Amino acid sequence: MTSEHIAQTEGPGAYPQAAPLELRNVRKQYPGATRPAIEDLSLTVPAGEICVLVGPSGCGKTTAMRLVNRMIDLTSGDILLDGQSVLKRKGSELRREIGYAIQQVGLFPHHTIAQNVATVPRLLGWDRGRIDRRVSELLQLVSLPPEVADRYPAQLSGGQRQRVGVARALAADPPLMLMDEPFGAVDPITRARLQDELLRLQRRVRKTIVFVTHDIDEAIKLGDRIAILRDGGVLAQYATPDELLAAPADDFVAEFVGADRGLKRLALTRVGDVELLPVAGATIAASVGLDTSLRDALSLLLSDGSRPLAVSDGNGVVAGLLSLELISQAMRRR
Amino acid sequence: MSQAPVIPDFGRGSTCERENGTFCLDWVGKHWHDKLGPALLQHLLLTGIALGVGFAIAFMLALAAHRRGWLATPVVLATGLLYTIPSLALFQLLVPLTGLSRVTAEIALVSYTLLILFRNVLTGLAGVPAEVRDAANGMGLTARQLLWRVELPLALPAIVAGLRIATVTVISLATVAAFVVNEGLGVPILEGLQLTFNTEMIAAGALAVALALAADGLLVLLQRALTPWTRKGVSA
């Protein structure tokens, strides 16, 4: 096994890989409530993808997430994890197979970091050596120094605690992770770093992730697919970030993604995704790389008098030129 | 002609005793084995049983009330009522039922621990942060695992705080048990009250105070050992 797959090596066995998730006509009505929290929600998340549930507060996104691991029981409909109905499972056993991370983290204050991370493996009865190996592997995976293992949660910073929360959710190598605004309580800089780390982590561990947030920018950054919910858990649109920004289904979605959706969409596209103009004696302005987003490239272009930008291929060789016209074309694509 | 002396021989008391000093240390040494030592041991036993039984009852009640919230108010009312009955009156009420026995003394002592212990255990359990409970649920802990692995450990500081108050209260109250049973440090205190000689009462009283302080100190040490996460530098 290469280190690329290290986080998948200690799985409980039943799910060596990420599992697809399907919500079928899910309805949740709380007793005594006049309107259902979720009327009729159907949604499929392919294995190994991040599905972000986003919407205004009270739209039922957290309820929808908690129906999946049966923290809340649905009124009607069905939820299938890897093709099996979660309704047939014992709640506590099901939850041990689904990673769970929340905004307030909820680390056990009386357990050390190592003990916190080991919570689910201990419930599953792993032997000590396996747990110890897994804990140090996970701390490394979430970029925490090994010496935090013996500290208590109160001795860590907010960002470190969030990382421990993610490590703990990953501990038993679950095929599905539920994350409810896991980065909502940290400062913007730490949040951006944690988001980047989650994406890096996801490239390595490839989980199916249901991620709840009210922040559309976070949704666009993290989601392979975004489900925009409106009041009553109604699915306003379920699409990739690019589709969502290019073609909002209705006014509600358009308003929710914001008037700057064009720019947000540019931020998703890399210079390297565009067919560049051949280099033919054009005036060379500030140089950008193939990895630069079109949004940043546009900003440079505008501040530099709109002359085409020379694009570097990373080895110092000019790969081509990027003009305002090309960016505009990229926007009209699809 | 030898007649019995008019003034009886009081034995070979020390100067301090003969002069009825306020506190005679040599009396304490002389009567450690026949009076004070046994009384101290009986006192320990009286308190220990009362605390053990009281904690068991209060703990069960608190666990029940933790599950079913509506139980808390009636239990607090009932134990609060017990707590307010003056101890001598409670003995008076119990003697016709259980006689002048150790059982009578223990029933009274136990009834005074219940309110404090029940309230502290319940408060400790209720003080567990909601997000900790949510995370525990979300990771698949059963209700029982949540209770024993998370809620009770986190409630320990409150539980030990209750135990400390209950212990000190019972050690002090157990002296009154001498009215119904011939045991404990209350016996030499009562005896001393009927004499002009004060040493016996003072020595027994001081032993009760020392016992209370020692027990309290032990509980503090116990809590420190059991709750390493609450130490200075840990709770930032």
Chai-1 contact restraints between the chains, C-beta under 6 A:
chainA,res_idxA,chainB,res_idxB,connection_type,confidence,min_distance_angstrom,max_distance_angstrom,comment,restraint_id
A,S92,B,G140,contact,1.0,0.0,6.0,A-B,restraint_1
A,S92,B,T142,contact,1.0,0.0,6.0,A-B,restraint_2
A,R95,B,G140,contact,1.0,0.0,6.0,A-B,restraint_3
A,R96,B,G140,contact,1.0,0.0,6.0,A-B,restraint_4
A,Y100,B,G138,contact,1.0,0.0,6.0,A-B,restraint_5
A,Y100,B,M139,contact,1.0,0.0,6.0,A-B,restraint_6
A,Q104,B,E131,contact,1.0,0.0,6.0,A-B,restraint_7
A,G106,B,E131,contact,1.0,0.0,6.0,A-B,restraint_8
A,G106,B,V132,contact,1.0,0.0,6.0,A-B,restraint_9
A,G106,B,D134,contact,1.0,0.0,6.0,A-B,restraint_10
A,G106,B,A135,contact,1.0,0.0,6.0,A-B,restraint_11
A,F108,B,V150,contact,1.0,0.0,6.0,A-B,restraint_12
A,P109,B,W229,contact,1.0,0.0,6.0,A-B,restraint_13
A,H110,B,P153,contact,1.0,0.0,6.0,A-B,restraint_14
A,H110,B,L154,contact,1.0,0.0,6.0,A-B,restraint_15
A,H110,B,W229,contact,1.0,0.0,6.0,A-B,restraint_16
A,T119,B,M139,contact,1.0,0.0,6.0,A-B,restraint_17
A,V120,B,M139,contact,1.0,0.0,6.0,A-B,restraint_18
A,L123,B,G140,contact,1.0,0.0,6.0,A-B,restraint_19
A,Y152,B,W229,contact,1.0,0.0,6.0,A-B,restraint_20
A,Y152,B,V234,contact,1.0,0.0,6.0,A-B,restraint_21
A,A154,B,V234,contact,1.0,0.0,6.0,A-B,restraint_22
A,A154,B,S235,contact,1.0,0.0,6.0,A-B,restraint_23
A,A154,B,A236,contact,1.0,0.0,6.0,A-B,restraint_24
